[in-house]
């Protein structure tokens, strides 16, 4: 999902300096590539600048590897077309998950949806009852994170669509500090979010988003405010043990509560060692859990 799809104008403006600070320019188009000599190129841009370079990288997204599926006669569009049981619509004995699978017209392109699909497919394959008791796949809600030097962005859900459907916006911005946080709430539930610059609450917000937690009137605003002392009105301590805190490593709140230190969490569960977005929630869980005897 392009970042521009999920970020509003103010959020994009907040992220802009981080992009520029990394040496990334925008709002230009390449008119002509100009060969210089072996191993060197120049790009003539529409703003009148000629950019000398020794490497040109074209970034136009990924393409699923579907040659084997096509050769086997399976229906393939952008990916292998699958139904709610993650089975090929051509041959139900063949299943596909991850980047190569296309469900309901969409290829996800992210790691967490692949894990979700793998869990659901495992349940379906292990269900020998033949009935419909096992969970089926109804699509993955958008959860995208971008972490780079000077640039941290997280986008959950489709904010524009949710606002059009009646969602209410709760927003806190501090452009001086390079921070912008916005939630879209409908019927008390977080249905979309955009976080720029400060991802300390992204783990907790993602949990509420994934679980459809019904929040009180003041909770959405509290989630967007700077961190407070552990336990001071925090909703982290009320997370059930089976709530997933680290999406990268699939670590639950219960496993984190079973650790006695941040270092032990990292060493034994690998939580916080991926994108790092759950670190704030992990620390708060440790701070609000009674010390082990």
N, C-alpha and C positions, 0 to 999 in steps of 0.2 A: 504494500500500500504506500503510495507516495506520501511523504510527510505533509505536503501541501493539502492533501485530502483531509487530514485529520486535525490540522492546526488552524485556529481562527486567525484573523488579521493581527490582533494584539499579541497572540502567542507567537505567531511567525515573526513579528517585529522584535520580540524579546529574544528569539533564537537567532535572529539575523547576525548580531555581532559575534556570536560564537562561531557561526559558519565562516564569516569573514576573517575572524581571528585565526582560523585554521588555514588561511590562505586560499579559501575557496571563493571564486567569483561567480556571479550569476547575471541574469538578464542580458546575456550576449548569445549570439549564434555564430557558428562557424560558416564562413562563406566558401573558403577554399583551403584544402591542405596543400602546402607548398613544399615539395621535396627540396632539401638543401644538399645533403650528400649522404652516403650510406650511414644509417643510424641516427640521422638528424632530420627533423621536420620543423616546419613553421606553419602556424594556423593563422589565416587572415580572418579577423573577427569583424562583425558588423558595426562595432564602435570605432573602427579605424585602426585598432591595435593589431600588430602582427606579433604573435607569441611564438618564440623559439622554444623548442622542446626536443628531448631525445626519446620521449615515450608518449604515445597517445593511447588512452584507455577509453573504450566505448562502454558506457554503462547503460544498458537498456533492459535490465531485469534478467532473470534466469529463465531457462527453458527446461521443462521436465524431460528426462530421458525416457522416451516411450517407444523406441524403435522395436524392442522385443515384443511389447504389447501389440503394436501395429502388425508386426510380422505374424503374430498369433491370431490375427483377425478380430481383436477386441476393439470396441468402439473407443476411439481416442479423439478428443478435441484439443483443448490446451493440455489436458491430462487424461488419464484413464477414467472414463465416466463410470462412477459407482453410485449405488443406491444407499438407502439409510442403513443397510447392513454392511456397507463398505465392500460390497461385492460388485464385480463387473456387471453392467447391464446386459452384456453379451453372453457371459458365461458365469453364472452364480457360484461356480466352484473356485473361481479366482478372485482374490481380494487385493485391494491396493490402498495404501495409506501414505500420508506425507505429501511431499511436493509433487509426486507423480500422479496423485489422485485428484479427480475433479468431482466435487459433490455439489449438487444444486447450482451448477454453472460457475463454481468458484474453486480456484486452486489457492490454498492458504499461503504457502511460501514461508511459514514460520515454524520453529521447533515445537513450541507448546501444543499447537493443534495436532502435530504428528504424535506426540505422547498421548494426547487425549484419544485420538483415533486408535492407537495401539492398545490402550486399556479397554476400550469398548470392543474392539475386534477380538481381543483375548477372551472377554466375557462371552461373546457370541460363539466363538469356536469351542469354548469349554461347556457351553450349554447344550447338553445332549437330550434335553427333554423334548425338543422339537416344537415347543410352543413359543409364544412371543414374550416370555418372561424376561429375557435378557434385554438390557438397555440397547437402544439403537442410536445412531448418530444423527443429530438434527442440525449440524453445522456448528462452527466455532465462532464465537464472538471475537471481534478484532482486538488484539492486544499486541501492540508494536512498541519496541523500545529502541532508542538510538543513543548509544553512549560513545562519545569521542572526546578528545582533549578540548575542553572549553565548551562542550555541547552535550547536554543531557536532556532527552525528550522521551516522554511516554505518551502513547495515544491508546485509549480504550474505547471501543465501540465507534459508532458513526454519529458524531455529535449533531451534524446538520439534520440528518434524518430524524433523530430523537427530538430535537427542538421543534421540528415541523410537526411531530406527532404529539406535541403538547408538553414536552419536557421543560422544566424550569432550570435556569442557569444560576449557579453559585460560583462566584469568581473572586479571586484575590490576586492582585498583581503588584509586583515591586520591580519595575523596569530598571531602577538604579542598581539593584542587586542582581539583575538578570533572571528574575523569577516570575513565573506566571502559572497560576493553577486555576483550573476550571472544571467544575463538575456539572453534568446534566442529570437532573433527578426527576423521576416520574413515579408517582404513587409511593414515594418514600424510598425508592431504590435508585442506586447509581446506575444509569444506563449508558453513560459515556463520560469520558474524562480526558483532559489534556493537561499534562504537567511539563513545564519547561524550566530548566535550570536547577530545580531542587526536587530530587526524587526520594527524599527521606521518607515520605509517606506512601510511595507507590505500591509497596507490598501490601499494606493494609487496605488501601483503596482498591487494589486489584482483587483482594479477597472479597470485599463487599460487592464488587462488580460481578465476580464469578458466581457467588452464592446467592445473589439477589437479596441481600440482607435489607430488611426494612429498618430504616434509620429514623430517629427522632427528629423533631424540627430543628434542633440546634446542631446535630451531629455533622451534617455535610459541611457547614461552615467551620466547625472545629477541626475537621480533617484537613482543611486548607491552611490553617494557621501554623505558625512556627512551632516546633516541638516544645512541649512543656515537660516539667519534671515527671518522672515515671509515676504512673498511677493517678495523676491529677486529672480525673475525668476522662482518662484514656479508654478507648474501646478495645485496645489490644488485649488487655487481660481477660476480656470476655470471649475471645476467640476459642471455639471448641478445639479439642485436641486433634480432630481429623481435618481441620482447616489447613489447606496448603499455603505455606508462607513463602517458600522458595520454589518458583516455577521451574527454574533452570535445573535443579537437582531433585525436584519432587519431594521436598521436605515439609513435614507437617508441624503444626504448632506443638503437638505433644512431644515429638522428638526433640524439639528445641528446649522445651521445658525440662526434659530429662537430662540436659547438659548443665554444667556448673559454671561455664565461662564461654566467652565469645570464641576464644581459641579452640576450645573443645568442640564447639558447634562446627567450626570450619574443618577441623581435623577429622571428625567422625561422621559428619553428614554432608559435607561439601557445600552447605548453604552459605550464601554470600560470596562464593568464589567464582560465580558466573558473571552476570551483568552487575551484581552488587546492589541492585535496587531494593533488596529485602533487608539490607543491613540495619536500617533504622528500626524496623519491626522486630528483628531478631534481638537487638539490644534491649528494646522495650520489654519484650517477653522475658528476657533474662532478669531484668530489673524488677519485674512485677511477680516473679516466681520465687516462693520461699526457698532459702538456701537449703541444700541437702545436709542432713545430719552427718 
